């Protein structure tokens, strides 16, 4: 048995042809309202939510549990209202005024290569805990550190660089895909997995309709 790490749930919304977005200036909303509601419930059930630095810059996500009822349920269970927020970056070039750092009271963790930790701490140390995870950044080191901090369930929400990193690293336990009823067909748009990426066959454990969205859940071998 390897070192301890969190259970990793990778969650993404994609078009029928596997795109995460298009190339227009505004973000393409792929999820239905019903899917957004279920994702909020899933957020409430994990210890931490992770996105890449590119998602922090492009989408400015708050990464909070939206439902007051779900937040209260967490408090009743002895947990903070919102899960820990986690990002990883190769450079540490992040805006401390981004919603990732300023929205809500959740703990915030930034994982970086060891060589940029000192510079990033000067910029982000007042709004987050900056952690070195090897040089270059090593996914196993990041996950082991999360486990040491008490993170038992991690939800990976994006984006186009982080999803392939986790899948290729063999550290994903479950994949949740919300498939929107549209095609993007733009070779310049971000996809869940890029050209030439191959992954092992997974086991389908659930298939449901939420509004106009098909939600598939897979267990990863």
C-alpha positions as CSV (number, residue, x, y, z in Angstrom):
1,X,0.0,0.0,0.0
2,X,1.3,3.4,-0.9
3,X,1.4,6.6,1.2
4,X,-1.9,7.9,2.4
5,X,-3.8,10.4,0.2
6,X,-7.3,11.7,-0.1
7,X,-10.1,10.0,-2.0
8,X,-10.1,12.1,-5.3
9,X,-13.3,12.9,-7.1
10,X,-12.7,14.6,-10.5
11,X,-15.7,16.6,-11.6
12,X,-16.2,18.3,-14.9
13,X,-18.9,19.6,-17.2
14,X,-18.3,19.0,-20.9
15,X,-20.0,19.3,-24.3
16,X,-20.9,16.1,-26.2
17,X,-17.6,16.3,-28.0
18,X,-15.6,16.7,-24.8
19,X,-14.9,20.4,-24.6
20,X,-14.8,22.3,-21.3
21,X,-15.5,25.7,-22.9
22,X,-15.4,27.5,-26.2
23,X,-13.1,30.4,-27.3
24,X,-15.6,33.3,-26.9
25,X,-14.7,36.0,-24.3
26,X,-17.5,34.8,-22.0
27,X,-17.4,31.4,-20.2
28,X,-19.6,28.8,-21.8
29,X,-22.0,27.5,-19.2
30,X,-22.4,23.8,-19.8
31,X,-24.2,22.7,-16.6
32,X,-27.9,22.8,-16.1
33,X,-29.4,24.5,-12.9
34,X,-30.1,21.0,-11.6
35,X,-26.5,19.9,-12.1
36,X,-25.2,23.1,-10.4
37,X,-27.4,22.2,-7.4
38,X,-25.9,18.7,-7.2
39,X,-22.4,19.9,-7.6
40,X,-23.1,22.2,-4.6
41,X,-24.2,19.2,-2.6
42,X,-21.1,17.4,-3.6
43,X,-18.9,20.3,-2.5
44,X,-20.6,20.2,0.9
45,X,-19.6,16.6,1.2
46,X,-15.8,17.0,0.6
47,X,-13.0,18.3,2.7
48,X,-11.3,20.4,0.0
49,X,-11.9,21.6,-3.5
50,X,-9.0,22.0,-6.0
51,X,-8.6,24.0,-9.2
52,X,-5.5,25.0,-11.1
53,X,-4.1,28.5,-11.2
54,X,-5.4,28.9,-14.8
55,X,-8.9,28.5,-13.6
56,X,-8.3,30.9,-10.7
57,X,-7.1,33.5,-13.3
58,X,-9.7,32.9,-16.1
59,X,-12.9,32.1,-14.1
60,X,-12.2,33.8,-10.8
61,X,-14.1,31.1,-8.9
62,X,-15.3,31.6,-5.3
63,X,-15.3,27.8,-4.6
64,X,-17.9,28.1,-1.8
65,X,-20.9,26.0,-0.9
66,X,-23.8,28.1,-2.2
67,X,-26.7,26.5,-0.2
68,X,-27.2,27.9,3.3
69,X,-28.7,24.5,4.2
70,X,-25.7,22.6,3.1
71,X,-23.3,25.0,5.0
72,X,-25.4,24.5,8.1
73,X,-25.3,20.7,7.7
74,X,-21.5,21.0,7.7
75,X,-21.5,23.1,10.8
76,X,-23.7,20.5,12.6
77,X,-21.2,17.8,11.7
78,X,-18.5,19.9,13.3
79,X,-17.0,21.1,10.0
80,X,-16.4,24.7,8.8
81,X,-19.2,26.0,6.5
82,X,-17.0,25.6,3.4
83,X,-14.3,23.1,2.4
84,X,-10.7,24.1,2.2
85,X,-9.8,25.8,-1.1
86,X,-6.7,24.4,-2.9
87,X,-4.8,25.5,-6.0
88,X,-1.5,24.6,-7.6
89,X,0.7,26.7,-9.8
90,X,4.1,26.5,-11.5
91,X,4.9,30.2,-10.9
92,X,2.8,31.4,-8.0
93,X,1.8,34.4,-10.2
94,X,-1.7,34.8,-8.7
95,X,-3.6,37.9,-7.7
96,X,-4.2,38.0,-3.9
97,X,-7.4,40.0,-4.6
98,X,-8.9,37.0,-6.6
99,X,-12.1,35.6,-5.2
100,X,-10.3,32.3,-4.5
101,X,-8.5,34.2,-1.7
102,X,-11.1,36.8,-0.6
103,X,-14.5,35.0,-0.8
104,X,-15.6,33.3,2.4
105,X,-13.6,32.2,5.4
106,X,-12.4,28.9,4.1
107,X,-8.7,27.9,4.6
108,X,-6.7,28.5,1.4
109,X,-3.7,26.4,0.3
110,X,-1.4,27.2,-2.7
111,X,1.0,24.4,-3.8
112,X,4.1,25.5,-5.7
113,X,7.5,24.2,-6.8
114,X,10.0,24.7,-4.0
115,X,12.0,27.2,-6.0
116,X,9.2,29.8,-6.1
117,X,7.8,29.4,-2.6
118,X,9.8,32.3,-1.1
119,X,8.7,34.8,-3.7
120,X,5.1,33.6,-3.7
121,X,4.9,33.8,0.1
122,X,5.8,37.5,-0.1
123,X,2.9,38.0,-2.4
124,X,0.3,35.5,-1.1
125,X,1.3,34.7,2.4
126,X,-1.2,37.1,4.0
127,X,-4.2,35.4,2.2
128,X,-3.1,31.8,2.0
129,X,-0.8,29.1,3.2
130,X,1.9,28.6,0.6
131,X,3.3,25.1,0.4
132,X,6.3,23.7,-1.5
133,X,5.6,20.4,-3.2
134,X,8.9,19.5,-4.8
135,X,10.8,21.0,-7.7
136,X,9.1,20.5,-10.1
137,X,5.8,20.3,-8.3
138,X,5.0,16.7,-7.6
139,X,1.4,15.6,-7.4
140,X,2.0,12.8,-4.9
141,X,3.7,15.2,-2.5
142,X,0.8,17.6,-2.8
143,X,-1.7,14.8,-2.0
144,X,0.3,13.5,0.9
145,X,0.5,17.0,2.4
146,X,-3.3,17.3,2.1
147,X,-3.8,14.0,3.8
148,X,-1.5,15.1,6.6
149,X,-3.7,18.2,7.0
150,X,-6.8,16.0,7.5
151,X,-8.2,16.1,4.0
152,X,-9.9,12.8,3.4
153,X,-12.0,13.7,0.3
154,X,-10.8,16.0,-2.4
155,X,-12.9,17.3,-5.3
156,X,-10.9,18.4,-8.4
157,X,-13.0,20.9,-10.4
158,X,-10.6,22.1,-13.0
159,X,-9.3,22.9,-15.4
160,X,-7.9,21.9,-18.7
161,X,-4.3,21.4,-17.4
162,X,-5.3,20.0,-14.0
163,X,-7.7,17.3,-15.1
164,X,-5.1,15.5,-17.4
165,X,-2.5,15.9,-14.7
166,X,-4.5,14.0,-12.1
167,X,-5.7,11.4,-14.6
168,X,-2.2,10.7,-15.9
169,X,-0.9,10.6,-12.4
170,X,-3.2,7.7,-11.6
171,X,-4.6,9.4,-8.4
172,X,-8.2,9.8,-9.4
173,X,-10.7,7.4,-7.7
174,X,-13.9,8.6,-9.3
175,X,-14.9,10.8,-12.3
176,X,-18.2,12.7,-12.5
177,X,-19.0,14.1,-15.9
178,X,-21.9,16.3,-16.7
179,X,-22.5,16.2,-20.5
180,X,-24.3,19.1,-22.0
181,X,-26.5,18.7,-25.0
182,X,-24.4,20.7,-27.4
183,X,-21.3,20.5,-29.6
184,X,-18.4,23.0,-29.5
185,X,-16.3,21.7,-32.4
186,X,-13.6,24.4,-32.0
187,X,-10.1,22.9,-32.1
188,X,-8.8,26.0,-30.2
189,X,-11.1,25.5,-27.2
190,X,-10.0,23.6,-24.1
191,X,-10.9,20.0,-23.8
192,X,-11.1,17.6,-20.9
193,X,-8.2,15.7,-22.3
194,X,-5.9,16.9,-25.1
195,X,-4.8,15.2,-28.3
196,X,-2.8,12.0,-27.7
197,X,-4.1,11.5,-24.1
198,X,-5.1,8.0,-23.3
199,X,-6.6,6.6,-20.2
200,X,-7.6,3.2,-18.9
201,X,-11.1,2.0,-19.2
202,X,-13.3,3.0,-16.3
203,X,-16.4,1.4,-14.7
204,X,-19.7,3.2,-15.1
205,X,-21.5,3.2,-11.8
206,X,-24.3,5.7,-12.4
207,X,-26.1,7.4,-15.3
208,X,-28.8,10.0,-14.7
209,X,-30.5,13.0,-16.3
210,X,-30.4,16.3,-14.4
211,X,-32.5,18.8,-16.4
212,X,-31.1,18.7,-20.0
213,X,-27.7,17.3,-18.8
214,X,-26.6,13.7,-18.6
215,X,-24.5,12.9,-15.5
216,X,-22.2,10.0,-15.7
217,X,-20.2,8.7,-12.7
218,X,-17.2,6.3,-13.1
219,X,-15.0,4.4,-10.8
220,X,-11.4,4.5,-11.9
221,X,-9.4,1.2,-11.8
